[in-house]
Amino acid sequence: MQVIQAIYENGVFRPMEPVDLPPASKVTLEIRPVPTAPKTAHLEETYEILSHSYGTGVSDLAARHDEHQP
């Protein structure tokens, strides 16, 4: 038994890796959708980090803002 991942497009399952089967082989598929994280899932962690303030010892972090601009 071989487990592979495939993408379902236009009514056809397209393997994401080579499959060692002769052409026109009949197979039995067990469909289990791969859970996908919502695109904004990583933003929650980012917003959590940004919600904290950190002491840097620099009173004006924007003082050199334009230094690296072309």
N, CA, C and O atoms as a Maestro MAE file, in Angstrom:
{
 s_m_m2io_version
 :::
 2.0.0
}

f_m_ct {
 s_m_title
 :::
 protein
 m_atom[280] {
  # First column is atom index #
  i_m_mmod_type
  r_m_x_coord
  r_m_y_coord
  r_m_z_coord
  i_m_residue_number
  s_m_chain_name
  s_m_pdb_residue_name
  s_m_pdb_atom_name
  i_m_atomic_number
  :::
  1 25 0.849 -1.179 0.000 1 A "MET " " N  " 7
  2 3 0.000 0.000 0.000 1 A "MET " " CA " 6
  3 2 0.890 1.236 0.000 1 A "MET " " C  " 6
  4 15 1.908 1.285 0.689 1 A "MET " " O  " 8
  5 25 0.493 2.218 -0.774 2 A "GLN " " N  " 7
  6 3 1.278 3.436 -0.923 2 A "GLN " " CA " 6
  7 2 0.393 4.631 -0.595 2 A "GLN " " C  " 6
  8 15 -0.746 4.703 -1.057 2 A "GLN " " O  " 8
  9 25 0.900 5.563 0.193 3 A "VAL " " N  " 7
  10 3 0.170 6.782 0.523 3 A "VAL " " CA " 6
  11 2 0.829 7.920 -0.242 3 A "VAL " " C  " 6
  12 15 2.036 8.135 -0.131 3 A "VAL " " O  " 8
  13 25 0.045 8.635 -1.006 4 A "ILE " " N  " 7
  14 3 0.561 9.782 -1.765 4 A "ILE " " CA " 6
  15 2 -0.360 10.968 -1.553 4 A "ILE " " C  " 6
  16 15 -1.501 10.810 -1.117 4 A "ILE " " O  " 8
  17 25 0.132 12.144 -1.857 5 A "GLN " " N  " 7
  18 3 -0.703 13.342 -1.836 5 A "GLN " " CA " 6
  19 2 -1.042 13.692 -3.274 5 A "GLN " " C  " 6
  20 15 -0.233 13.504 -4.182 5 A "GLN " " O  " 8
  21 25 -2.242 14.200 -3.467 6 A "ALA " " N  " 7
  22 3 -2.688 14.576 -4.804 6 A "ALA " " CA " 6
  23 2 -3.491 15.864 -4.710 6 A "ALA " " C  " 6
  24 15 -3.973 16.246 -3.644 6 A "ALA " " O  " 8
  25 25 -3.619 16.516 -5.845 7 A "ILE " " N  " 7
  26 3 -4.440 17.714 -5.956 7 A "ILE " " CA " 6
  27 2 -5.617 17.372 -6.855 7 A "ILE " " C  " 6
  28 15 -5.455 16.748 -7.903 7 A "ILE " " O  " 8
  29 25 -6.800 17.787 -6.430 8 A "TYR " " N  " 7
  30 3 -8.004 17.540 -7.208 8 A "TYR " " CA " 6
  31 2 -8.293 18.774 -8.051 8 A "TYR " " C  " 6
  32 15 -8.576 19.844 -7.512 8 A "TYR " " O  " 8
  33 25 -8.223 18.630 -9.376 9 A "GLU " " N  " 7
  34 3 -8.451 19.736 -10.306 9 A "GLU " " CA " 6
  35 2 -9.271 19.257 -11.490 9 A "GLU " " C  " 6
  36 15 -8.977 18.213 -12.072 9 A "GLU " " O  " 8
  37 25 -10.279 20.002 -11.840 10 A "ASN " " N  " 7
  38 3 -11.080 19.714 -13.034 10 A "ASN " " CA " 6
  39 2 -11.570 18.265 -13.062 10 A "ASN " " C  " 6
  40 15 -11.587 17.631 -14.118 10 A "ASN " " O  " 8
  41 25 -11.968 17.744 -11.898 11 A "GLY " " N  " 7
  42 3 -12.509 16.395 -11.837 11 A "GLY " " CA " 6
  43 2 -11.487 15.289 -11.867 11 A "GLY " " C  " 6
  44 15 -11.850 14.123 -12.021 11 A "GLY " " O  " 8
  45 25 -10.194 15.623 -11.724 12 A "VAL " " N  " 7
  46 3 -9.130 14.619 -11.812 12 A "VAL " " CA " 6
  47 2 -8.199 14.779 -10.607 12 A "VAL " " C  " 6
  48 15 -7.865 15.899 -10.219 12 A "VAL " " O  " 8
  49 25 -7.780 13.644 -10.014 13 A "PHE " " N  " 7
  50 3 -6.777 13.672 -8.953 13 A "PHE " " CA " 6
  51 2 -5.401 13.608 -9.599 13 A "PHE " " C  " 6
  52 15 -5.082 12.655 -10.309 13 A "PHE " " O  " 8
  53 25 -4.586 14.632 -9.348 14 A "ARG " " N  " 7
  54 3 -3.240 14.705 -9.923 14 A "ARG " " CA " 6
  55 2 -2.220 14.461 -8.819 14 A "ARG " " C  " 6
  56 15 -2.112 15.270 -7.897 14 A "ARG " " O  " 8
  57 25 -1.458 13.351 -8.894 15 A "PRO " " N  " 7
  58 3 -0.455 13.064 -7.864 15 A "PRO " " CA " 6
  59 2 0.597 14.166 -7.781 15 A "PRO " " C  " 6
  60 15 0.989 14.742 -8.796 15 A "PRO " " O  " 8
  61 25 1.044 14.448 -6.568 16 A "MET " " N  " 7
  62 3 2.067 15.466 -6.358 16 A "MET " " CA " 6
  63 2 3.476 14.868 -6.384 16 A "MET " " C  " 6
  64 15 4.460 15.587 -6.211 16 A "MET " " O  " 8
  65 25 3.570 13.574 -6.597 17 A "GLU " " N  " 7
  66 3 4.853 12.883 -6.670 17 A "GLU " " CA " 6
  67 2 4.695 11.706 -7.625 17 A "GLU " " C  " 6
  68 15 3.566 11.300 -7.903 17 A "GLU " " O  " 8
  69 25 5.783 11.151 -8.134 18 A "PRO " " N  " 7
  70 3 5.670 10.007 -9.051 18 A "PRO " " CA " 6
  71 2 4.985 8.815 -8.370 18 A "PRO " " C  " 6
  72 15 5.171 8.573 -7.177 18 A "PRO " " O  " 8
  73 25 4.193 8.081 -9.152 19 A "VAL " " N  " 7
  74 3 3.495 6.905 -8.648 19 A "VAL " " CA " 6
  75 2 3.965 5.695 -9.456 19 A "VAL " " C  " 6
  76 15 3.981 5.732 -10.686 19 A "VAL " " O  " 8
  77 25 4.341 4.641 -8.767 20 A "ASP " " N  " 7
  78 3 4.857 3.446 -9.428 20 A "ASP " " CA " 6
  79 2 3.706 2.493 -9.760 20 A "ASP " " C  " 6
  80 15 3.483 1.503 -9.065 20 A "ASP " " O  " 8
  81 25 2.981 2.811 -10.835 21 A "LEU " " N  " 7
  82 3 1.867 1.987 -11.301 21 A "LEU " " CA " 6
  83 2 1.892 1.930 -12.823 21 A "LEU " " C  " 6
  84 15 2.278 2.900 -13.475 21 A "LEU " " O  " 8
  85 25 1.485 0.809 -13.385 22 A "PRO " " N  " 7
  86 3 1.372 0.766 -14.851 22 A "PRO " " CA " 6
  87 2 0.214 1.666 -15.308 22 A "PRO " " C  " 6
  88 15 -0.727 1.894 -14.548 22 A "PRO " " O  " 8
  89 25 0.278 2.171 -16.529 23 A "PRO " " N  " 7
  90 3 -0.807 3.009 -17.048 23 A "PRO " " CA " 6
  91 2 -2.147 2.272 -16.989 23 A "PRO " " C  " 6
  92 15 -2.202 1.053 -17.155 23 A "PRO " " O  " 8
  93 25 -3.206 3.012 -16.756 24 A "ALA " " N  " 7
  94 3 -4.588 2.523 -16.710 24 A "ALA " " CA " 6
  95 2 -4.841 1.555 -15.554 24 A "ALA " " C  " 6
  96 15 -5.796 0.779 -15.599 24 A "ALA " " O  " 8
  97 25 -4.000 1.592 -14.523 25 A "SER " " N  " 7
  98 3 -4.225 0.742 -13.344 25 A "SER " " CA " 6
  99 2 -5.447 1.246 -12.583 25 A "SER " " C  " 6
  100 15 -5.655 2.453 -12.460 25 A "SER " " O  " 8
  101 25 -6.239 0.331 -12.082 26 A "LYS " " N  " 7
  102 3 -7.363 0.696 -11.222 26 A "LYS " " CA " 6
  103 2 -6.866 0.712 -9.787 26 A "LYS " " C  " 6
  104 15 -6.120 -0.175 -9.371 26 A "LYS " " O  " 8
  105 25 -7.278 1.712 -9.037 27 A "VAL " " N  " 7
  106 3 -6.872 1.840 -7.642 27 A "VAL " " CA " 6
  107 2 -8.099 2.194 -6.798 27 A "VAL " " C  " 6
  108 15 -9.124 2.625 -7.326 27 A "VAL " " O  " 8
  109 25 -7.981 2.010 -5.505 28 A "THR " " N  " 7
  110 3 -9.010 2.444 -4.565 28 A "THR " " CA " 6
  111 2 -8.461 3.652 -3.825 28 A "THR " " C  " 6
  112 15 -7.352 3.608 -3.292 28 A "THR " " O  " 8
  113 25 -9.229 4.722 -3.791 29 A "LEU " " N  " 7
  114 3 -8.793 5.943 -3.121 29 A "LEU " " CA " 6
  115 2 -9.559 6.127 -1.820 29 A "LEU " " C  " 6
  116 15 -10.772 5.927 -1.769 29 A "LEU " " O  " 8
  117 25 -8.847 6.507 -0.778 30 A "GLU " " N  " 7
  118 3 -9.471 6.916 0.471 30 A "GLU " " CA " 6
  119 2 -9.232 8.419 0.580 30 A "GLU " " C  " 6
  120 15 -8.100 8.854 0.794 30 A "GLU " " O  " 8
  121 25 -10.278 9.202 0.437 31 A "ILE " " N  " 7
  122 3 -10.151 10.655 0.383 31 A "ILE " " CA " 6
  123 2 -10.128 11.223 1.804 31 A "ILE " " C  " 6
  124 15 -11.082 11.061 2.565 31 A "ILE " " O  " 8
  125 25 -9.036 11.883 2.143 32 A "ARG " " N  " 7
  126 3 -8.903 12.595 3.413 32 A "ARG " " CA " 6
  127 2 -8.324 13.964 3.098 32 A "ARG " " C  " 6
  128 15 -7.125 14.076 2.847 32 A "ARG " " O  " 8
  129 25 -9.144 15.006 3.105 33 A "PRO " " N  " 7
  130 3 -8.620 16.339 2.798 33 A "PRO " " CA " 6
  131 2 -7.500 16.730 3.755 33 A "PRO " " C  " 6
  132 15 -7.575 16.468 4.956 33 A "PRO " " O  " 8
  133 25 -6.475 17.352 3.218 34 A "VAL " " N  " 7
  134 3 -5.366 17.845 4.025 34 A "VAL " " CA " 6
  135 2 -5.801 19.180 4.610 34 A "VAL " " C  " 6
  136 15 -6.128 20.105 3.866 34 A "VAL " " O  " 8
  137 25 -5.808 19.291 5.942 35 A "PRO " " N  " 7
  138 3 -6.241 20.567 6.531 35 A "PRO " " CA " 6
  139 2 -5.261 21.678 6.176 35 A "PRO " " C  " 6
  140 15 -4.045 21.490 6.207 35 A "PRO " " O  " 8
  141 25 -5.799 22.806 5.847 36 A "THR " " N  " 7
  142 3 -4.962 23.956 5.529 36 A "THR " " CA " 6
  143 2 -5.240 25.043 6.549 36 A "THR " " C  " 6
  144 15 -6.387 25.288 6.923 36 A "THR " " O  " 8
  145 25 -4.186 25.684 6.987 37 A "ALA " " N  " 7
  146 3 -4.325 26.773 7.948 37 A "ALA " " CA " 6
  147 2 -4.871 27.991 7.223 37 A "ALA " " C  " 6
  148 15 -4.488 28.264 6.085 37 A "ALA " " O  " 8
  149 25 -5.750 28.713 7.866 38 A "PRO " " N  " 7
  150 3 -6.222 29.960 7.243 38 A "PRO " " CA " 6
  151 2 -5.043 30.897 6.993 38 A "PRO " " C  " 6
  152 15 -4.073 30.899 7.750 38 A "PRO " " O  " 8
  153 25 -5.129 31.667 5.960 39 A "LYS " " N  " 7
  154 3 -4.016 32.549 5.582 39 A "LYS " " CA " 6
  155 2 -3.678 33.558 6.672 39 A "LYS " " C  " 6
  156 15 -2.561 34.073 6.710 39 A "LYS " " O  " 8
  157 25 -4.623 33.845 7.553 40 A "THR " " N  " 7
  158 3 -4.365 34.838 8.592 40 A "THR " " CA " 6
  159 2 -3.905 34.209 9.899 40 A "THR " " C  " 6
  160 15 -3.691 34.927 10.875 40 A "THR " " O  " 8
  161 25 -3.748 32.892 9.947 41 A "ALA " " N  " 7
  162 3 -3.369 32.229 11.197 41 A "ALA " " CA " 6
  163 2 -2.046 32.753 11.733 41 A "ALA " " C  " 6
  164 15 -1.913 32.970 12.938 41 A "ALA " " O  " 8
  165 25 -1.070 32.960 10.865 42 A "HIS " " N  " 7
  166 3 0.230 33.449 11.321 42 A "HIS " " CA " 6
  167 2 0.164 34.888 11.802 42 A "HIS " " C  " 6
  168 15 1.028 35.328 12.561 42 A "HIS " " O  " 8
  169 25 -0.852 35.626 11.370 43 A "LEU " " N  " 7
  170 3 -0.962 37.029 11.777 43 A "LEU " " CA " 6
  171 2 -1.285 37.165 13.254 43 A "LEU " " C  " 6
  172 15 -0.855 38.125 13.894 43 A "LEU " " O  " 8
  173 25 -2.035 36.220 13.805 44 A "GLU " " N  " 7
  174 3 -2.365 36.293 15.226 44 A "GLU " " CA " 6
  175 2 -1.099 36.279 16.074 44 A "GLU " " C  " 6
  176 15 -0.982 37.052 17.025 44 A "GLU " " O  " 8
  177 25 -0.160 35.414 15.739 45 A "GLU " " N  " 7
  178 3 1.103 35.362 16.479 45 A "GLU " " CA " 6
  179 2 1.892 36.655 16.283 45 A "GLU " " C  " 6
  180 15 2.488 37.172 17.228 45 A "GLU " " O  " 8
  181 25 1.894 37.170 15.066 46 A "THR " " N  " 7
  182 3 2.603 38.425 14.782 46 A "THR " " CA " 6
  183 2 2.005 39.571 15.579 46 A "THR " " C  " 6
  184 15 2.738 40.356 16.181 46 A "THR " " O  " 8
  185 25 0.677 39.678 15.589 47 A "TYR " " N  " 7
  186 3 0.022 40.755 16.339 47 A "TYR " " CA " 6
  187 2 0.277 40.618 17.836 47 A "TYR " " C  " 6
  188 15 0.399 41.622 18.537 47 A "TYR " " O  " 8
  189 25 0.357 39.396 18.325 48 A "GLU " " N  " 7
  190 3 0.651 39.176 19.733 48 A "GLU " " CA " 6
  191 2 2.039 39.726 20.064 48 A "GLU " " C  " 6
  192 15 2.214 40.400 21.079 48 A "GLU " " O  " 8
  193 25 3.013 39.446 19.221 49 A "ILE " " N  " 7
  194 3 4.376 39.946 19.444 49 A "ILE " " CA " 6
  195 2 4.403 41.468 19.375 49 A "ILE " " C  " 6
  196 15 5.046 42.122 20.196 49 A "ILE " " O  " 8
  197 25 3.702 42.027 18.393 50 A "LEU " " N  " 7
  198 3 3.708 43.481 18.221 50 A "LEU " " CA " 6
  199 2 2.968 44.213 19.326 50 A "LEU " " C  " 6
  200 15 3.176 45.411 19.522 50 A "LEU " " O  " 8
  201 25 2.108 43.512 20.047 51 A "SER " " N  " 7
  202 3 1.331 44.165 21.107 51 A "SER " " CA " 6
  203 2 2.182 44.443 22.345 51 A "SER " " C  " 6
  204 15 1.745 45.172 23.235 51 A "SER " " O  " 8
  205 25 3.371 43.882 22.419 52 A "HIS " " N  " 7
  206 3 4.252 44.104 23.565 52 A "HIS " " CA " 6
  207 2 5.243 45.211 23.248 52 A "HIS " " C  " 6
  208 15 5.661 45.380 22.103 52 A "HIS " " O  " 8
  209 25 5.608 45.955 24.269 53 A "SER " " N  " 7
  210 3 6.659 46.957 24.075 53 A "SER " " CA " 6
  211 2 7.946 46.432 24.701 53 A "SER " " C  " 6
  212 15 7.927 45.726 25.710 53 A "SER " " O  " 8
  213 25 9.042 46.789 24.089 54 A "TYR " " N  " 7
  214 3 10.336 46.316 24.550 54 A "TYR " " CA " 6
  215 2 11.254 47.510 24.791 54 A "TYR " " C  " 6
  216 15 11.293 48.447 23.993 54 A "TYR " " O  " 8
  217 25 11.978 47.466 25.880 55 A "GLY " " N  " 7
  218 3 12.924 48.531 26.183 55 A "GLY " " CA " 6
  219 2 14.188 48.360 25.364 55 A "GLY " " C  " 6
  220 15 14.873 47.343 25.478 55 A "GLY " " O  " 8
  221 25 14.503 49.348 24.537 56 A "THR " " N  " 7
  222 3 15.707 49.262 23.704 56 A "THR " " CA " 6
  223 2 16.814 50.179 24.206 56 A "THR " " C  " 6
  224 15 17.976 50.034 23.826 56 A "THR " " O  " 8
  225 25 16.441 51.124 25.063 57 A "GLY " " N  " 7
  226 3 17.429 52.091 25.527 57 A "GLY " " CA " 6
  227 2 17.612 53.244 24.560 57 A "GLY " " C  " 6
  228 15 18.344 54.186 24.863 57 A "GLY " " O  " 8
  229 25 16.961 53.194 23.396 58 A "VAL " " N  " 7
  230 3 17.037 54.273 22.417 58 A "VAL " " CA " 6
  231 2 15.757 55.087 22.549 58 A "VAL " " C  " 6
  232 15 14.661 54.536 22.444 58 A "VAL " " O  " 8
  233 25 15.884 56.386 22.776 59 A "SER " " N  " 7
  234 3 14.696 57.199 23.018 59 A "SER " " CA " 6
  235 2 13.926 57.534 21.748 59 A "SER " " C  " 6
  236 15 12.709 57.716 21.799 59 A "SER " " O  " 8
  237 25 14.611 57.618 20.610 60 A "ASP " " N  " 7
  238 3 13.923 57.969 19.370 60 A "ASP " " CA " 6
  239 2 14.359 56.998 18.270 60 A "ASP " " C  " 6
  240 15 15.361 57.229 17.593 60 A "ASP " " O  " 8
  241 25 13.608 55.920 18.097 61 A "LEU " " N  " 7
  242 3 13.982 54.909 17.104 61 A "LEU " " CA " 6
  243 2 13.834 55.416 15.669 61 A "LEU " " C  " 6
  244 15 14.437 54.849 14.758 61 A "LEU " " O  " 8
  245 25 13.050 56.466 15.449 62 A "ALA " " N  " 7
  246 3 12.847 56.988 14.098 62 A "ALA " " CA " 6
  247 2 13.887 58.031 13.717 62 A "ALA " " C  " 6
  248 15 13.854 58.545 12.599 62 A "ALA " " O  " 8
  249 25 14.801 58.353 14.607 63 A "ALA " " N  " 7
  250 3 15.774 59.413 14.342 63 A "ALA " " CA " 6
  251 2 16.619 59.128 13.120 63 A "ALA " " C  " 6
  252 15 17.004 60.062 12.416 63 A "ALA " " O  " 8
  253 25 16.923 57.857 12.838 64 A "ARG " " N  " 7
  254 3 17.768 57.514 11.698 64 A "ARG " " CA " 6
  255 2 16.967 56.795 10.613 64 A "ARG " " C  " 6
  256 15 17.518 56.015 9.836 64 A "ARG " " O  " 8
  257 25 15.673 57.064 10.572 65 A "HIS " " N  " 7
  258 3 14.762 56.356 9.657 65 A "HIS " " CA " 6
  259 2 15.181 56.446 8.196 65 A "HIS " " C  " 6
  260 15 15.141 55.442 7.484 65 A "HIS " " O  " 8
  261 25 15.582 57.623 7.738 66 A "ASP " " N  " 7
  262 3 15.891 57.828 6.318 66 A "ASP " " CA " 6
  263 2 17.338 57.518 5.965 66 A "ASP " " C  " 6
  264 15 17.738 57.700 4.815 66 A "ASP " " O  " 8
  265 25 18.121 57.061 6.909 67 A "GLU " " N  " 7
  266 3 19.532 56.842 6.669 67 A "GLU " " CA " 6
  267 2 19.819 55.843 5.550 67 A "GLU " " C  " 6
  268 15 20.802 55.998 4.825 67 A "GLU " " O  " 8
  269 25 18.986 54.831 5.403 68 A "HIS " " N  " 7
  270 3 19.257 53.788 4.413 68 A "HIS " " CA " 6
  271 2 18.379 53.908 3.184 68 A "HIS " " C  " 6
  272 15 18.314 52.978 2.380 68 A "HIS " " O  " 8
  273 25 17.714 55.016 3.024 69 A "GLN " " N  " 7
  274 3 16.872 55.230 1.843 69 A "GLN " " CA " 6
  275 2 17.742 55.700 0.689 69 A "GLN " " C  " 6
  276 15 18.691 56.456 0.895 69 A "GLN " " O  " 8
  277 25 17.426 55.257 -0.529 70 A "PRO " " N  " 7
  278 3 18.242 55.680 -1.690 70 A "PRO " " CA " 6
  279 2 18.113 57.144 -2.004 70 A "PRO " " C  " 6
  280 15 18.738 57.631 -2.946 70 A "PRO " " O  " 8
  :::
 }
 m_bond[279] {
  # First column is bond index #
  i_m_from
  i_m_to
  i_m_order
  :::
  1 1 2 1
  2 2 3 1
  3 3 4 2
  4 3 5 1
  5 5 6 1
  6 6 7 1
  7 7 8 2
  8 7 9 1
  9 9 10 1
  10 10 11 1
  11 11 12 2
  12 11 13 1
  13 13 14 1
  14 14 15 1
  15 15 16 2
  16 15 17 1
  17 17 18 1
  18 18 19 1
  19 19 20 2
  20 19 21 1
  21 21 22 1
  22 22 23 1
  23 23 24 2
  24 23 25 1
  25 25 26 1
  26 26 27 1
  27 27 28 2
  28 27 29 1
  29 29 30 1
  30 30 31 1
  31 31 32 2
  32 31 33 1
  33 33 34 1
  34 34 35 1
  35 35 36 2
  36 35 37 1
  37 37 38 1
  38 38 39 1
  39 39 40 2
  40 39 41 1
  41 41 42 1
  42 42 43 1
  43 43 44 2
  44 43 45 1
  45 45 46 1
  46 46 47 1
  47 47 48 2
  48 47 49 1
  49 49 50 1
  50 50 51 1
  51 51 52 2
  52 51 53 1
  53 53 54 1
  54 54 55 1
  55 55 56 2
  56 55 57 1
  57 57 58 1
  58 58 59 1
  59 59 60 2
  60 59 61 1
  61 61 62 1
  62 62 63 1
  63 63 64 2
  64 63 65 1
  65 65 66 1
  66 66 67 1
  67 67 68 2
  68 67 69 1
  69 69 70 1
  70 70 71 1
  71 71 72 2
  72 71 73 1
  73 73 74 1
  74 74 75 1
  75 75 76 2
  76 75 77 1
  77 77 78 1
  78 78 79 1
  79 79 80 2
  80 79 81 1
  81 81 82 1
  82 82 83 1
  83 83 84 2
  84 83 85 1
  85 85 86 1
  86 86 87 1
  87 87 88 2
  88 87 89 1
  89 89 90 1
  90 90 91 1
  91 91 92 2
  92 91 93 1
  93 93 94 1
  94 94 95 1
  95 95 96 2
  96 95 97 1
  97 97 98 1
  98 98 99 1
  99 99 100 2
  100 99 101 1
  101 101 102 1
  102 102 103 1
  103 103 104 2
  104 103 105 1
  105 105 106 1
  106 106 107 1
  107 107 108 2
  108 107 109 1
  109 109 110 1
  110 110 111 1
  111 111 112 2
  112 111 113 1
  113 113 114 1
  114 114 115 1
  115 115 116 2
  116 115 117 1
  117 117 118 1
  118 118 119 1
  119 119 120 2
  120 119 121 1
  121 121 122 1
  122 122 123 1
  123 123 124 2
  124 123 125 1
  125 125 126 1
  126 126 127 1
  127 127 128 2
  128 127 129 1
  129 129 130 1
  130 130 131 1
  131 131 132 2
  132 131 133 1
  133 133 134 1
  134 134 135 1
  135 135 136 2
  136 135 137 1
  137 137 138 1
  138 138 139 1
  139 139 140 2
  140 139 141 1
  141 141 142 1
  142 142 143 1
  143 143 144 2
  144 143 145 1
  145 145 146 1
  146 146 147 1
  147 147 148 2
  148 147 149 1
  149 149 150 1
  150 150 151 1
  151 151 152 2
  152 151 153 1
  153 153 154 1
  154 154 155 1
  155 155 156 2
  156 155 157 1
  157 157 158 1
  158 158 159 1
  159 159 160 2
  160 159 161 1
  161 161 162 1
  162 162 163 1
  163 163 164 2
  164 163 165 1
  165 165 166 1
  166 166 167 1
  167 167 168 2
  168 167 169 1
  169 169 170 1
  170 170 171 1
  171 171 172 2
  172 171 173 1
  173 173 174 1
  174 174 175 1
  175 175 176 2
  176 175 177 1
  177 177 178 1
  178 178 179 1
  179 179 180 2
  180 179 181 1
  181 181 182 1
  182 182 183 1
  183 183 184 2
  184 183 185 1
  185 185 186 1
  186 186 187 1
  187 187 188 2
  188 187 189 1
  189 189 190 1
  190 190 191 1
  191 191 192 2
  192 191 193 1
  193 193 194 1
  194 194 195 1
  195 195 196 2
  196 195 197 1
  197 197 198 1
  198 198 199 1
  199 199 200 2
  200 199 201 1
  201 201 202 1
  202 202 203 1
  203 203 204 2
  204 203 205 1
  205 205 206 1
  206 206 207 1
  207 207 208 2
  208 207 209 1
  209 209 210 1
  210 210 211 1
  211 211 212 2
  212 211 213 1
  213 213 214 1
  214 214 215 1
  215 215 216 2
  216 215 217 1
  217 217 218 1
  218 218 219 1
  219 219 220 2
  220 219 221 1
  221 221 222 1
  222 222 223 1
  223 223 224 2
  224 223 225 1
  225 225 226 1
  226 226 227 1
  227 227 228 2
  228 227 229 1
  229 229 230 1
  230 230 231 1
  231 231 232 2
  232 231 233 1
  233 233 234 1
  234 234 235 1
  235 235 236 2
  236 235 237 1
  237 237 238 1
  238 238 239 1
  239 239 240 2
  240 239 241 1
  241 241 242 1
  242 242 243 1
  243 243 244 2
  244 243 245 1
  245 245 246 1
  246 246 247 1
  247 247 248 2
  248 247 249 1
  249 249 250 1
  250 250 251 1
  251 251 252 2
  252 251 253 1
  253 253 254 1
  254 254 255 1
  255 255 256 2
  256 255 257 1
  257 257 258 1
  258 258 259 1
  259 259 260 2
  260 259 261 1
  261 261 262 1
  262 262 263 1
  263 263 264 2
  264 263 265 1
  265 265 266 1
  266 266 267 1
  267 267 268 2
  268 267 269 1
  269 269 270 1
  270 270 271 1
  271 271 272 2
  272 271 273 1
  273 273 274 1
  274 274 275 1
  275 275 276 2
  276 275 277 1
  277 277 278 1
  278 278 279 1
  279 279 280 2
  :::
 }
}
